[in-house]
Amino acid sequence: MSRVVADAKSSDADFIFYTSNFCPYCDAAKRLFEAKGLSYLEINFSNDPELRSIVVAETGHRTVPVIIDNRGDNPMFIGGFDETHRYLR
């Protein structure tokens, strides 16, 4: 099982997202989730730098945030903030 899927399956949150410190798009994603009444689990790469390499390898997404929709049976990679904003319209 991949790390991203393991993180998602270990949480009851609607969305899982990977962030870093001082990231305005990460802050915007939090505001978007809160405005939509969606729960989220934030996992900060700053607390585990090795994790960034793992998540990039699994998703191909090199920037933060990396957002996963965890509401279905199988976690689904969405992308970053812009993709998630369009996805949740």
C-alpha positions in Angstrom: 0.0 0.0 0.0 1.3 3.4 -0.9 2.1 6.0 1.8 -0.6 8.4 0.5 -3.3 5.7 0.5 -2.1 4.6 4.0 -2.4 8.2 5.3 -5.8 8.5 3.8 -7.2 5.2 5.1 -5.9 6.0 8.6 -8.1 9.1 8.7 -11.8 9.8 8.8 -11.3 13.3 7.4 -12.9 14.3 4.0 -9.6 15.4 2.6 -5.9 14.7 3.3 -3.5 17.3 2.3 0.3 17.7 2.4 1.6 21.1 3.1 4.7 23.1 4.0 5.3 26.1 6.2 4.7 29.6 4.8 2.6 28.3 1.9 -0.2 30.7 0.9 -1.9 28.1 -1.3 -2.0 25.7 1.7 -3.7 28.4 3.8 -6.1 29.0 0.9 -7.0 25.3 0.8 -7.7 25.3 4.6 -10.1 28.3 4.1 -11.8 26.6 1.2 -12.4 23.4 3.1 -13.7 25.3 6.1 -16.0 27.4 3.9 -17.4 24.2 2.4 -17.8 22.5 5.8 -15.3 19.8 4.9 -13.0 18.1 7.4 -9.3 17.7 6.6 -6.1 16.2 7.9 -3.0 18.3 7.3 0.3 16.6 7.1 3.2 19.0 7.0 6.4 18.1 5.0 8.4 20.4 7.3 7.9 17.8 10.1 9.1 14.9 7.8 11.2 16.1 4.9 11.7 12.5 3.6 7.9 12.3 3.2 8.0 14.9 0.4 10.0 12.6 -1.9 7.6 9.7 -1.2 4.5 11.8 -2.0 6.1 13.3 -5.2 7.0 9.8 -6.4 3.5 8.5 -5.7 1.5 11.5 -7.1 3.9 13.2 -9.5 2.8 16.5 -7.9 5.9 18.5 -7.0 4.4 21.6 -5.3 2.3 22.0 -2.2 -0.4 21.5 -1.3 -0.9 18.0 -2.5 -4.6 17.2 -2.0 -6.4 13.9 -1.7 -10.2 13.4 -1.7 -10.8 10.8 1.0 -14.6 10.7 0.9 -15.1 7.6 -1.3 -14.0 4.0 -0.9 -10.7 4.8 -2.6 -8.7 7.9 -1.9 -8.3 10.1 -5.1 -5.5 12.5 -5.9 -6.9 15.9 -6.9 -3.9 18.1 -7.3 -3.0 21.4 -5.7 -5.2 24.3 -4.6 -6.3 25.4 -8.1 -7.4 21.9 -9.1 -9.2 21.5 -5.8 -11.0 24.8 -6.1 -12.3 23.8 -9.5 -13.1 20.3 -8.3 -15.3 21.6 -5.4 -17.3 24.1 -7.4 
